[in-house]
Amino acid sequence: MTADFRHFYQKSWAERTAIVAENAHLSSTEAALFKKYYLTQHHEIIENYLTDYPLPMGVAVNFVIDDQPRIVPMVTEEPSVIAAASNGAKIIKRAGGFKTELNQREMIGQIVLEQLAAPEKTADLIKAHAPGLLKVADDAHPSLKKRGGGARQLRVRQLGQGYLSIDLFVDVQAAMGANMLNTMLEAVAKSIGVLTKTNALMSILSNFATASLVTATCELPVSLLQAGRYAGDLVAKKIASASTVAQIDPYRAATHNKGIMNGIDAVAIATGNDWRAIESGAHAYAAKDGQYRGMSTWTTDGRVLSGTLTMPLPVGVVGGSIKINELAQLNQRLLGITTAGDLAKTMAAVGLAQNLAALRALVTTGIQQGHMHLQLKSLALAAGATPSELPIILQRLEQAPQQDLATTQQLIATYRQTKDEN
């Protein structure tokens, strides 16, 4: 018989977990996991809360950003991400570190009007009343203006087919700003409705945060790029060529950018930021000129390899669940940052470091050499190896003709039997 999920959201935590356990036929050991990772303070963050889902957290080291050393907390389940970021940062540190630039930090929201018979005339009317509409936006969230932020610009775009987008640019200060921006948009939409005698189709922020662009750069003497038998100047040329491929081929660009986001997402999660919004904006930006391209570029003149990454990073250090997330607050302390701008700069640098490490491995020894060693470590742990057994099991697993769970379990069993016999 299926458990009764009616009014599930109104039930207590104990009732919810009991219903889920019954419906999924969980054992007592499995059901106990709900309690093991339960946190009282997270009960009100999401709907139908059962438990927390833990992910590993570590730190990337060797980062020097705008002459400031940074310890970078990262949350990820993927082996080699933190190692790659640290490795890329180590190379760049030897050349003086990263330089970053943040010229503007505003969020953009949209008010969309539909079925307009004369969209150009409506656009002109709204533009003529822009100062008053900006005041309406500020009045909807007066505390933001008191803190030095507030509405900055109103842009009107004709989308075609009778649609009009009124874009509100807002300086959201230290927050990512989604909630305050949406509040301001809805207030402005009401005024536009009175002005144009139309009802807005919708009012919502855009995650295509082109007014929150961050740039990270680095310049490396090619001698720093030597990898085994590969001379530094050759490695630099190959990295530049790989960068070109990511500009002309979307199949390569998708993987190129995934590597960049490996690092950026890990920092976003560690600091309590909306990594989904960041991903959405990043990939939209990668396709801004009509073709999906790599977000970073690498060039060389034979002596120096130059790297640049520009992307939207609408992040915050307050707001959302950050204030009630103790680890997010702790990680801000580890980073040594106090502003959203500094966090965005750090994340851009992490993305560029991750990209350098990946490209250098790809064009020399291949990506699998280091990556698979860490993957085999995860496989050995999943098969039941203890930390003390890991070095021996990994050594045997690397020499095994097959590297799967059954093989690993057999290696562990054989090792333990031999050890007992001795």
N, C-alpha and C positions, 0 to 999 in steps of 0.2 A: 504493500500500500504506500502511495506517495505521501510524503509529509505535507502538512498544511502550511503553505507560504502566505496565506491571506493576512494582510496587515502586518507583514513581516517587519517593516520599518518601525512599528510601534512596540515591538517586543523587546524584552531585556536582552542583554548580551548572553546570558545563560540560556535563555529560551532560543535565541537564534542559533547558537552553536549546537544545541541539542537537535534542533530541526535539521540543520545541515548535515550533522553526523548521521542522523537516522536516514535521511534521504540518500546519502552517498554510501551508506553501509560501512561507515568508518569503524576501525578497531579502536579500542580504548587508547592504545598507544598513538594512533593517528589523531584522534580527537584531542589528546593532551597537548598537541602542538598549538592549538588555539590559545591555550592558557600560557604556554611557555613564552610566546612572543607578544602577549597582550600588554598594551600600555593604556592606562586609564585616560591620560590626557589626549590620546588619539581617538577616543570614542566619538567625539563631536566633530572631527575634521571631515570625515566622509560618511556616506550613508551606509546603513546595514553593516557596520564595522564588525569584523570578526577577530582580526589579529594583525600584527605587523608582519611584513615580508622582508626579512633581513637580507641586505646585500653587503659584500665586503667593502670596507673603506680603508684606503691606504693613503700615502702621500708621495707625490712626485717631488724630486729634489733637483738641485742645480740651476734653478731658475733665477735669472737676474733680469729684471724688467725695469727699464728706465733708471738704471743704476741702483735699483732696490732689490735686494735678495728676497725671494719668496719661497715659502714652503706651501705646496699646493695640495690640499686634500682632494681626493678623487674617490667616487663611489662607482664601482663597476664589477660585473661578474666575469668579464672577459680577461683571460690571462694575456700578458704582454703589453697591455695598454699603459700601465704605470711605468713599466720598464722602458718602453719606447719613448714616452714623454720625458723621462729623466735622462735618457741617453741623448735625445735630440737637444735638450736644454744644456747638457754638459758640453756638447760641441759648440753650441752658440755662445755659451758662457765664456769659453776660451777666446772668442772673438769680441767680447765686450758686452754680450747679452742682447736682449731685444729692445727695440724702440717702438713706442706705441703712440697713437694719436686718436683723440676723440674730440671732434669739432662741435658736435651737437648731440644732445640727448633728449629727444622728444618722442612721445608716442603719437601715433596717428589713429584717429577713429573715423568711421564713416556713417553718414546719414544718407540713406538711399531713397530717392523719390522715383516713382514709377508712373507709367502711362501718361507722360507729359505730352501734350499736343504741341507745345512750343518750348522745348527744353532750353534753347538759347535765351529766350526772353526770361524764363524762370531763373537761369543762371545769373543773368545780369542783375535781376532784382535782388538776389541773395548777396551778390558781391557788393551791391550798393549799401546793404545793411550789415556788412561784415563787422564793423566796430561794435555795434549794438549786440550782435550775436556772440561776439567774444566776451562781452561783459556778462551776458546771460550764462555763459559757460563758467566764468569765474565765480559768479554769485551762487552757482550750484555747488561749488566746493571751495568756500572762502578760506578755509584753513590752508589749502595748498598755496594760494596766492600770498598768504602771510609768511609762508616758509620760503618765498622767493620763486615759486613755480607759477603755473597757471597757463591759461590759453595764450598761444602765441600767433597763430595764423589760421585763416580759413581759406581753403582751396576748393574750387568748384570744377568738376570734370564731367563732361558729357560722355556717357558710356555707349551711346547708340541705342536704337530701338525704344526711345522714349524714357530711358533711365538716366538719372543724374546722381552723382556722388558728391556730397559736400564733406570734405575732409577737414577734420579739426586736429590741429597740431597742439600738443600740450606738453609743457615741461613738468614731468611728474616727480622731479627731485629724486629721493633715495629709493622709491618704490618702483616695481615693474609697472604699476599704475593701471591695471586693467579695470578694477572696480571703480576707481575715481573717474577714469576716463568715460566709462559707460554711463555713470551718473550724469556727467556733464553733457554727454551726447544726447541723452534723453531729454534733458532740459532744453537744449538748443533745438531739438527736433520739434518740440511743442511750439516754440516761437516761430520756426520756419513754417509749421502747419498753419498758424494764424496768418503769417505773411503771404504765403502762396496759396492758401485755401486748399491744401492737399495734405493727405496723411502719409507719413513716412512708411516705406515698406519695412525698414529695419534701421536700428541704430546700434552699432557694435564696433569695438576696436578692430584694427587690422594687425595681424601678426607679421605683415610685410613691413617691418620697421625700418624704412629707408631713411628716417630722420634720427636713427640711433646707430650709425655706422662706426665701426672701430677698425683701425688698421694696425697691424703688427708687422714689423720689418726686422730683417737681420742681414748682415753682410759677413761672409766667412772667407778668409783666405783658403784657397783650394787645398792647401797642404793639410788642413784639419780634417779633410774628408777621406783621406787614405783608408782603405779597408782591405787588409791582407795584401794580396798581390795586385790590387787595383790602385793605381796612382791617383792622387787627389784631383788632378786636373781632368782625368778621364771620368772619375765619379761625378764631378761637377757637370761635365758635358752630358752625361747620361741622365742626371737628375733634371737638367734643363729640358732635355728631350722628352722625358717622362711627363714633365709639366706641360709641354706643348701638346702631347697626345691627349691630356685631360682637357685641353681647350678645344680640341677639334672632334673628339669622340665622346658622346654622352655615355657610352657603355663604360669607358674608363673613368669618366668624370664622376659617375655615381660612386664608384669604389674609392676614388681619390678623396671625395668629400666625406664619405663614410669614415675614412681614417681620421680626418680632421675632427669630425663630430665625436669620435671615440673619446677624445680628450675633453672637448667642450661639454658634452653631455655629462661626463663623469664629474666635472666641477659644478655644473648646474645642479645636479642631484645632491651633491655634497653640501651645497649652500642653500638648499631649499627652494631653488628656482624652477620655473616651469620649462623643463627641457623640451616638451612637446611644442610649445610656442616658438622656442629658439630653433628647433629643427625645421618647423614650417617656414619661418622667415628666411632661414639660411638657404633652403632649397629653392624657394621662390626667387631669392636674390641671384642664385646661381643660374637661373634661366631668364634673367631680366632683359636680355637682348634678343630673346626669341629662340635661343638654343641653350640647353643645359650644359654648363661648363664647370671646370674645376675652380674652386673659390680662391686658391692660392696660385701664385706664379713664381717660377724660379728661372733666373737667367744668369749667364756667366760670360765674362770677357776673357776667360782663360786664367785669370789671376784671382778673381773674387767671385763667389757664388752669392747672388742676392735673392732673398726671398721676401714675398709680400703676401699678406692675407688681409683682405677687407671683407667685412660681413656685418650684418645687423646683429646686435647683441642687446636686446631689451631686457636687462636683468635688474634685480633690486636687492637691497640689503635690509629692507624692512617690508612689512605688509605680508599678505597671504598667511601662510602657516609658519613663516620664519620665526616669528616672535614666540611661538609655543614649541618650536623644534629646537631642543637643547643642542643637538649635534650641529645643526645649521649655524647656530650662534657660536659654538665652539670653533667651527671651521673658519668663520670669519676672523676669529682670534688667531688661528694658525696662519691664515693668509696675511694677517697684519693690515687688513683693509678696513676702511670706514665708509667709503662712498661706493655708489653703484658704478660710477665711472671707472674706479680702480678695479673693481671686480670684472667689468667688461674687458678692460685692457689685459688683465691676467688671463682671462679665458681665451682671448685672441692669440696671445703668446703661446698658450698651451696647445692650441690647434695647430699653430705653425711648427712647434717643436715635434708634435706627433707626426705631422706630414713629412718633415725632414727625415725623421728616423725611418719611417715606412719607405720612402722613396730610395733612401740610401741602401736599405736592405734589399729592396726589389731589384735594383740595378747592379747589385754586386753578388752577395751570397744567396739571395733569394729570401723571401719572407718567411719560409717555413722553418729554417734552421733554428732560430731562436723561439719562434712562436710554438713549434711542435714540442720543444722541450717542456715548455710551461703547460701545454695541453696534456702531455703525458703525465705530468705531475698531478693534474686534476683527475685524470683517468685512474691513476694509482690510488689516490685518496678515495675515489668513488668505489673502487674495488675492495676497499677495506684495509689498505696499508696504513700502518701507524707512522707517525713522524720519524721514529728511529729506523723504520724499515725502508723509508723512501729512497735513500741513496742507492742501496743495493737493488731494489725493485726497478728504479729508473734505469740503472745501468743495464740490467737484464732485458728490460722492456725495449730499450733503444736497439738492442741487438736481435730482438725477436722478429721472425718473418712476418708475423701479424701483430698489430697493435690495437687490440680490442678488449672489451671488458672480460670476456671469457679467458683470453690468454693471460691477462693481468691477474685474474683471480687464481689461475693455475700456477703462475709464477710465485704468488704470495704463499699458496699452500705448500708448494715444493720447498720454498725457502724456510718456512716454519718447521716443516718435517725434518729437513736436514739439520736445522738448528737444534731441534729437540733431540735428535739422535746423537749429536755431538755433546 
